Amino acid sequence: MQSSKPQNGRSKFIFVTGGVMSGLGKGVTTSSTARLLQLAGYKVSCVKIDPYVNYDAGTMNPVAHGEVFVTDDGGECDMDIGNYERFIDTSMTKDHNITTGRIYMDVIAAEREGKYLGQCVQIIPHVTDAIKANLRRTAEKEKLDIMVVECGGTVGDIESLPFLEAFRQMALEVGRQNTLFIHVTLAPVLDVVGEQKTKPTQHSVQELRRIGIQPDIIAVRCKTPLTPDARRKISLFASVEQQNVISCHDAPSIYKVPEVIESQGMLKVVAQGLSLKRSKPKWGDWKKVASSFSDYNGSVKIAVVGKYVTLPDSYVSVYHALSHAGASIGKKVEIDWIDSEKFENGGEKKVALLNDYQGILAPGGFGKRGSEGIISAANFARENEVPYLGICFGFQLAIVAFARHVCGMAGANSTELDLHTKNPVVDFMPEQRNVHDMGGTMRLGAHDIAVTPGTLAHKLYGATTIRRRHRHRYEFNQNYLDAVTKAGLVLSAHSDSGRRMEILEIPDHKFYFAVQYHAEFSSRPGKPEQAFDAFVRAAARS
C-alpha cells in the first residue's frame, strides 16, 4: 500500500514544539514519533531547529549546551541529531540542524547578492521564507514521505518566534492535511497535593494559540501515566480530542517510548491528522531490542574520566554507546562520571580509586585543564590491567602516557597542552597551521580508515576498511612511530594514505584500545559500535 502524499507529490510535515520548560524530552518524542512512522513503512527523517544565533554547535561549551554531535558530512550539530540517528538508524547531514545563525547568514548573503531586488529585507517574509525553503529542500532532496521537525526552546521564547511563524505559514501553504502539530508539555505533581496539575499545559497551549498555531496532539510529560481526569481537562481546555492527549510518562528506557505512546494510539492519531493509509507499526525486533535495556543479568562498573563530567549530556553519545554494548550482553552499565582534575594538583594518589572499576574510558576533550588527570588514568589502566578505551583526546593522551612511562620520554606531551615540549608525540595537523577561524575548521566528518590485518582492531571490526567520524586538530606525531612500536605499542589503523594513525592497542594487555575517531557516534541500539562492544565485554570479564 502506498503512502498518501500531497497532490503535488511533496512531503508531509510534523512540527514538534515544547512548552512550560526546557528539557521535557521533545527530542525523544520527535524520535519516537519518527520511529513509529518508519515502522509503519514510511520514509521519514527529522530536523532539529535551534533558535540560537550561533551558526552551529561547534564552538559552544559542552557543559552549557551538551555534546556536539558530528554528522558524516562534517556537521557540528545539536546532540538531538544523535538521538534521531539512534532511533531511526539513519545517518543525518548538517542540513538536519538549522539555527538562527544559519538562516540569517543565508538571508544576508542573498541580500548582498542583490537577490531581493531592492526590497526592505524583513523577518516576514524573507527570514520565514528562508526557513521554509531549508525544510522543503531537505525533504525533497531525500524524497521523504514525512519530515518531523523539532523546534528547540520553549514556546514564548523570542528567539523561536520566526520559526513558529514559518510553521504556521507552511500549514497554510501545503494544507492542514499535510501538516500536524505536536506540543510537548508537562503535568507536574506537587508533593503537598499529590495530583497531576494541568494548568501549565493550559497556559502553554494558550501561548501557542496566540502565535496562530492550534496543536493537534498534546504529548504530556509526567512521572506516572496521565490520569483520566487530567486527560479530560487537557482535552477540554486545549481543544483537542481526548485520544489526542498522549501520556509520555517515565519508561524503563527511552527506547521503550515508542511502545508507550503507540499503546495509546499515537500512530492512528497521526495517520488521521495527515490522511495516511497505514497506521499500524510492524515492530520487527524493535521491542526485543528496547527490552534489552531493562532486562539485565548483572552489571558492569565503568569510570568515565573526562573534563566535562559536571554535565553528563556532554558525553551523551558515549553514555548511549556504553548502554548499547551492555544491553547486547545483558549487562547494565553503571557509569561513574569522574572529573579528571581530581587526579591533579596533589591528587595524583587518588587515581588508585580506579581500582574499584572494571573498565576506564577517556572520552573526547580539548585543552590543558584536566589533561594530566586523564594521562594518569590512562597509565593506571595500563599498569594495572584494567580495560581501557580512549576516544579522540583519550587516544592522544594514552600515547602521551605510553611515551612518558614506557618509552622514558620525559615531559612527552601534546603541543596543544605544552607548546614547548621536547617530545611532541601529539602535534598540530599540518593543514591546521594556517587556520584562524575556530568554527567548522577542524578535521570533521567521516573518513575511510585502513585496518591492519592480524590486529585486535581487525578482529573487532572484521574488515580491512571502516568509516568513522572525526573532530580534531591534533594527531599522533609519526616521527615517534618507531620509538613507541619498539616499546610494544601497536598502531593498527591509519587514514589518508597512512598520514594519520587512527587506532592504538597493546597486545599483551587485557584490553587496551584507543581510537582517534569518535566511535560513539556510530553506535545504535541492537548494533553496538565494535570498540565499545569489545570494551564492555572485556570489562564484564574483569
C-alpha positions in Angstrom: 0.0 0.0 0.0 1.4 3.4 -1.0 1.6 6.4 1.4 -0.9 9.2 1.0 1.1 12.2 -0.2 0.1 15.7 -1.0 -1.3 16.1 -4.5 1.9 18.0 -5.5 4.0 14.9 -4.5 5.8 16.7 -1.8 6.4 15.6 1.8 4.2 15.9 4.8 5.4 17.7 7.9 5.1 17.2 11.6 6.1 20.1 13.8 7.1 19.4 17.4 7.1 22.3 19.9 7.6 22.5 23.6 6.0 24.4 26.4 6.3 25.1 30.2 10.1 24.5 30.4 13.0 23.1 28.5 14.4 19.6 29.0 11.0 17.8 28.8 12.1 15.4 26.2 10.9 16.9 22.9 13.8 15.1 21.2 12.6 11.7 22.5 9.0 12.5 21.4 10.3 13.5 18.0 12.5 10.4 17.6 9.8 8.1 18.9 7.1 9.5 16.5 9.6 9.2 13.6 10.4 5.6 14.6 6.7 4.6 14.7 6.2 6.1 11.2 9.2 4.3 10.0 7.9 1.0 11.4 4.7 1.7 9.5 6.7 1.7 6.3 7.1 5.5 5.6 10.3 7.1 4.6 10.9 9.6 7.4 13.6 11.8 8.9 14.0 14.5 11.5 15.2 18.1 11.6 16.2 20.0 14.7 15.8 23.7 14.9 18.0 25.6 17.4 17.0 29.2 17.8 20.4 30.4 19.0 22.4 32.8 16.8 25.4 30.5 16.6 25.9 29.2 13.1 26.3 25.7 14.6 27.1 24.0 17.9 30.8 23.6 17.1 32.1 26.5 19.3 29.7 26.1 22.2 30.7 24.9 25.7 29.6 21.3 26.1 29.0 21.9 29.8 26.4 24.6 28.9 24.9 23.1 25.8 25.7 19.4 25.8 27.6 17.2 23.4 28.5 18.4 19.9 27.3 15.6 17.6 29.2 15.2 14.3 27.5 14.0 11.1 29.1 12.1 8.2 29.4 15.3 6.2 31.2 17.1 9.0 28.3 19.0 10.5 28.8 20.0 14.2 25.3 19.6 15.4 23.0 19.6 18.5 23.0 16.4 20.4 19.4 15.7 19.4 20.7 14.8 15.9 22.4 11.8 17.6 19.1 10.8 19.2 17.4 10.8 15.8 20.1 8.7 14.3 20.0 6.2 17.1 16.2 5.8 16.9 15.7 5.6 13.1 19.1 4.2 12.3 19.6 6.8 9.6 22.7 9.0 9.1 21.8 12.7 9.1 23.5 15.5 7.4 24.3 19.0 8.6 21.1 20.2 6.8 19.2 18.4 9.6 20.2 21.1 12.2 19.0 24.6 11.4 20.0 27.6 13.6 19.0 31.2 13.6 22.7 31.9 12.6 22.5 29.7 9.5 19.2 31.3 8.4 20.4 34.9 8.9 23.6 34.1 7.1 21.7 32.8 4.1 19.4 35.8 4.1 22.2 38.4 4.4 24.2 36.6 1.7 21.2 36.7 -0.6 20.7 40.4 0.2 24.3 41.2 -0.6 24.0 39.4 -3.9 21.0 41.5 -4.8 18.5 38.6 -4.9 15.8 40.6 -3.1 15.7 43.2 -5.9 15.9 46.3 -3.7 13.3 45.1 -1.2 13.4 46.0 2.5 14.5 42.7 4.0 12.4 41.7 6.9 11.6 38.8 9.3 8.4 38.3 7.4 8.6 37.2 4.6 12.3 36.9 4.0 13.5 35.1 7.1 10.4 32.9 7.3 10.7 32.1 3.6 14.4 31.0 4.1 13.3 28.7 7.0 10.6 27.1 4.8 12.9 26.8 1.9 15.5 24.9 4.0 12.9 22.5 5.3 11.4 21.8 1.8 14.8 21.5 0.2 15.9 18.8 2.6 12.6 16.9 2.4 12.7 17.0 -1.4 16.3 16.1 -1.7 15.8 13.0 0.5 12.4 12.2 -1.1 10.8 11.9 2.3 7.2 10.8 2.9 7.2 12.7 6.2 9.6 15.1 7.9 9.4 15.5 11.7 10.7 19.0 12.7 11.6 19.7 16.3 11.8 23.4 17.4 14.2 23.8 20.3 13.4 26.0 23.3 10.0 26.8 24.8 7.0 28.5 23.2 7.1 32.1 24.2 10.9 32.5 23.7 11.6 35.5 21.5 14.3 33.6 19.6 11.9 30.9 18.3 9.1 33.2 17.0 10.3 33.3 13.4 10.4 29.5 13.2 7.0 29.1 14.7 5.6 31.7 12.3 7.2 29.7 9.4 5.5 26.6 10.7 2.2 28.4 10.7 2.7 29.6 7.2 3.6 26.1 6.0 0.3 24.7 7.3 -1.5 27.2 5.1 0.7 26.6 2.1 0.8 22.8 2.0 -2.6 22.2 3.6 -3.6 21.1 7.0 -3.9 17.5 5.8 -0.2 17.6 5.1 0.9 19.2 8.4 0.5 18.2 12.0 1.4 20.0 15.3 2.6 18.1 18.4 3.0 20.2 21.5 5.1 18.7 24.4 4.1 19.9 27.8 4.4 19.0 31.5 1.9 17.8 34.1 3.7 18.2 37.4 2.7 16.7 40.7 3.1 18.8 43.8 4.0 16.7 46.8 1.6 18.5 49.1 -1.3 17.9 46.7 -0.4 14.6 45.1 -2.4 15.2 41.9 -1.3 16.0 38.3 -1.7 19.7 37.6 -2.9 20.7 34.1 -2.7 24.5 34.4 0.9 24.7 33.0 -0.3 22.8 29.9 -3.3 25.0 29.5 -1.2 28.2 29.6 1.3 26.8 27.3 -1.3 25.9 24.7 -2.8 29.4 25.0 0.6 30.9 24.3 0.9 28.7 21.2 -2.5 29.8 20.0 -1.6 33.4 20.4 1.1 32.7 17.8 -1.6 31.3 15.5 -1.0 27.5 16.0 -3.6 25.1 17.3 -1.8 21.9 18.3 -3.3 18.6 17.0 -1.7 16.4 19.6 -0.6 17.2 23.2 2.2 15.0 24.4 2.3 15.3 28.2 5.4 14.5 30.2 4.6 13.1 33.6 6.2 10.8 36.1 3.3 8.3 36.1 0.6 7.7 33.5 -1.7 10.6 32.9 -5.0 10.2 34.9 -8.3 10.2 33.1 -9.3 13.4 34.9 -6.1 15.2 33.8 -6.6 13.9 30.2 -10.2 15.2 30.2 -9.1 18.6 31.5 -6.3 19.0 28.9 -8.7 17.9 26.1 -11.3 20.4 27.1 -9.0 23.4 27.6 -6.6 22.7 24.7 -9.5 21.9 22.3 -8.1 18.5 21.2 -9.9 15.2 21.4 -9.1 13.0 24.4 -7.5 10.4 22.1 -5.1 13.2 21.0 -3.8 13.7 24.5 -0.8 11.3 24.8 0.7 10.4 28.2 4.5 10.5 27.9 5.2 9.0 31.4 8.5 7.7 32.6 9.7 4.5 30.8 12.4 1.9 31.7 14.5 3.3 28.8 14.0 5.9 26.1 13.8 3.1 23.6 10.5 1.9 25.2 8.8 5.3 24.5 7.6 4.3 21.0 5.7 1.4 22.6 4.4 3.7 25.4 2.9 6.2 23.1 1.7 3.7 20.5 -0.2 1.8 23.2 -2.4 5.0 23.4 -3.0 5.1 19.6 -0.3 7.6 18.7 0.2 6.3 15.1 -3.6 6.2 14.5 -4.0 9.8 15.6 -1.1 10.9 13.4 -2.4 8.9 10.4 -5.8 10.6 10.8 -4.3 14.1 11.0 -2.1 13.5 7.9 -4.5 11.4 5.9 -2.1 8.4 5.9 -3.3 5.0 4.9 -1.0 2.9 7.1 -1.5 3.3 10.8 0.0 0.1 12.4 3.7 -0.4 13.0 5.5 -3.6 12.1 7.7 -3.9 15.2 10.2 -6.4 13.9 12.9 -6.8 16.5 12.4 -3.3 17.9 10.5 -4.5 21.0 13.2 -7.1 21.7 15.9 -4.5 21.4 14.1 -2.0 23.6 13.5 -4.6 26.3 17.2 -5.4 26.4 17.8 -2.0 28.1 15.8 -3.1 31.1 16.2 -6.9 31.2 19.6 -7.2 32.8 21.6 -10.1 34.3 24.2 -8.3 36.4 26.1 -5.1 35.8 29.5 -3.6 34.7 31.0 -0.7 36.5 32.8 1.8 34.3 34.7 5.0 35.2 34.4 7.8 32.6 37.4 10.1 33.3 36.9 13.4 31.5 36.8 17.2 31.5 33.1 17.9 31.2 31.5 15.4 33.6 29.6 18.1 35.5 27.0 17.7 32.7 26.7 14.1 31.6 25.0 15.3 28.4 28.4 16.5 27.4 29.1 12.8 26.7 25.6 11.6 25.8 26.7 9.5 22.8 29.3 7.9 25.0 26.7 7.0 27.5 24.4 5.5 24.9 27.2 3.6 23.2 28.1 2.0 26.5 24.4 1.2 27.2 24.1 -0.4 23.7 27.1 -2.5 24.4 25.9 -3.5 27.8 22.4 -4.4 26.6 23.8 -6.6 23.9 25.3 -8.9 26.6 22.5 -8.4 29.2 24.5 -6.2 31.5 23.6 -2.9 33.0 26.5 -0.4 32.6 26.9 1.6 35.8 28.8 4.7 34.9 30.6 7.0 37.4 31.5 10.4 35.8 34.9 11.3 37.3 36.4 14.8 36.8 39.9 14.3 35.6 41.1 17.3 37.6 40.6 15.1 40.7 43.8 13.3 39.8 45.8 16.6 39.5 47.4 19.2 41.8 48.2 16.9 44.6 45.5 14.4 43.9 47.7 12.0 41.9 47.4 9.3 44.5 43.6 9.4 44.2 44.0 7.6 40.9 44.1 4.4 42.9 40.3 4.7 43.3 40.0 3.5 39.7 40.8 0.0 41.1 37.1 -0.1 42.0 36.1 -0.2 38.4 36.0 -2.9 35.8 36.8 -0.5 32.9 38.1 3.0 32.3 37.0 5.2 29.5 38.7 8.5 28.5 36.4 10.5 26.2 37.0 13.5 23.9 38.0 16.9 25.0 40.2 19.9 24.4 42.7 22.0 26.4 45.1 21.7 29.2 42.7 21.7 32.2 42.3 18.1 33.4 44.6 16.6 30.8 47.2 15.4 33.3 44.5 13.6 35.2 43.5 11.7 32.0 47.1 10.8 31.4 47.3 9.4 34.9 44.2 7.4 34.4 45.4 6.0 31.1 48.7 5.0 32.7 46.9 3.5 35.7 44.8 1.3 33.3 47.9 0.1 31.5 49.9 -0.7 34.7 47.0 -2.4 36.5 45.5 -4.4 33.6 42.2 -2.5 33.7 40.3 -2.5 30.4 40.8 0.9 28.8 39.1 2.7 25.9 40.3 6.1 24.7 38.3 8.3 22.4 40.0 11.1 20.4 41.6 13.1 23.3 41.7 9.8 25.2 43.6 8.3 22.3 46.1 11.2 22.2 46.7 11.2 25.9 47.1 7.4 26.0 50.0 8.0 23.6 51.5 10.6 25.9 51.2 8.3 28.9 52.9 5.5 27.0 55.7 7.7 25.8 56.4 9.0 29.3 56.1 5.8 31.3 57.1 3.1 28.9 59.5 4.8 26.4 61.0 7.0 29.1 60.4 10.3 27.2 60.5 12.8 30.0 58.0 15.6 29.5 56.4 14.0 26.4 53.2 15.8 25.6 50.8 17.2 23.1 51.7 20.6 21.7 48.1 21.5 22.4 49.0 21.3 26.1 52.6 22.2 26.1 53.8 24.2 23.0 57.4 23.8 24.0 57.6 20.1 25.0 60.8 18.4 23.9 58.9 15.3 22.9 55.8 16.4 21.0 54.3 12.9 20.5 51.0 14.6 19.6 51.1 17.6 17.3 49.1 20.1 15.3 47.9 18.7 12.0 50.0 20.5 9.2 46.9 21.7 7.4 45.6 23.4 10.6 48.6 25.7 11.0 47.2 28.5 8.8 43.7 28.2 10.1 42.5 31.1 12.2 38.7 30.7 12.4 37.5 28.4 15.2 34.1 27.4 13.8 33.9 24.4 11.3 37.6 24.2 10.7 38.7 21.0 12.5 39.1 17.7 10.7 35.5 16.8 10.6 33.1 14.1 9.4 33.5 10.6 8.2 36.8 9.3 6.8 37.9 5.9 5.5 40.2 4.0 7.8 42.5 1.2 6.7 42.8 -1.5 9.4 45.9 -3.7 9.6 45.1 -7.5 9.3 46.1 -9.7 12.2 45.5 -6.9 14.8 42.9 -6.7 17.5 41.3 -3.9 15.5 40.9 -6.2 12.6 39.4 -8.9 14.8 36.9 -6.5 16.3 35.8 -4.8 13.0 36.1 -7.9 10.8 37.2 -5.7 7.9 40.3 -4.0 6.5 38.4 -0.7 5.8 36.0 1.0 8.1 34.5 4.5 8.0 34.2 6.7 11.2 33.5 10.3 12.2 36.2 12.7 13.4 36.5 16.0 15.2 40.1 17.0 16.0 43.0 19.4 15.2 45.8 17.3 16.7 47.2 13.9 15.8 49.9 11.4 16.6 53.3 12.6 15.5 54.7 9.8 13.3 58.3 10.9 14.0 57.8 8.9 17.2 56.4 5.8 15.4 59.5 3.7 15.6 60.0 4.5 19.3 56.6 3.6 20.5 56.2 0.5 18.4 59.6 -0.9 19.5 58.3 -0.4 23.1 55.2 -2.5 22.4 52.5 -0.1 21.2 50.7 -1.2 18.0 49.2 1.4 15.7 46.8 -0.8 14.0 44.9 1.5 11.6 45.5 4.6 9.5 43.8 7.0 7.2 44.7 9.5 4.5 47.1 7.1 2.8 49.0 6.5 6.0 49.4 10.1 7.1 47.2 9.7 10.2 47.2 7.0 12.8 43.7 6.1 13.9 43.9 3.1 16.4 46.3 2.1 19.1 46.4 -1.2 21.0 48.6 -3.0 23.5 48.6 -6.8 22.5 49.7 -8.2 25.9 47.1 -6.2 27.9 43.7 -7.5 28.9 42.1 -4.8 26.7 43.9 -1.5 25.9 42.4 0.2 22.9 42.1 3.8 21.8 40.8 5.5 18.7 41.3 8.9 17.1 37.8 8.9 15.7 34.5 9.3 17.7 33.3 5.7 17.7 30.3 6.6 19.9 28.6 8.4 17.0 28.3 5.2 15.1 26.6 3.1 17.8 22.9 2.1 17.6 20.6 0.1 19.9 20.9 -3.5 18.9 24.0 -2.7 16.9 26.7 -1.5 19.3 29.8 0.0 17.9 32.6 -2.6 17.9 35.1 -0.8 20.0 32.5 -0.1 22.7 31.2 -3.7 22.4 34.7 -5.2 22.9 35.5 -2.8 25.8 32.3 -3.6 27.8 32.8 -7.3 27.2 36.3 -7.1 28.4 35.2 -5.1 31.5 32.5 -7.7 32.2 35.1 -10.4 32.3 37.3 -8.5 34.7 
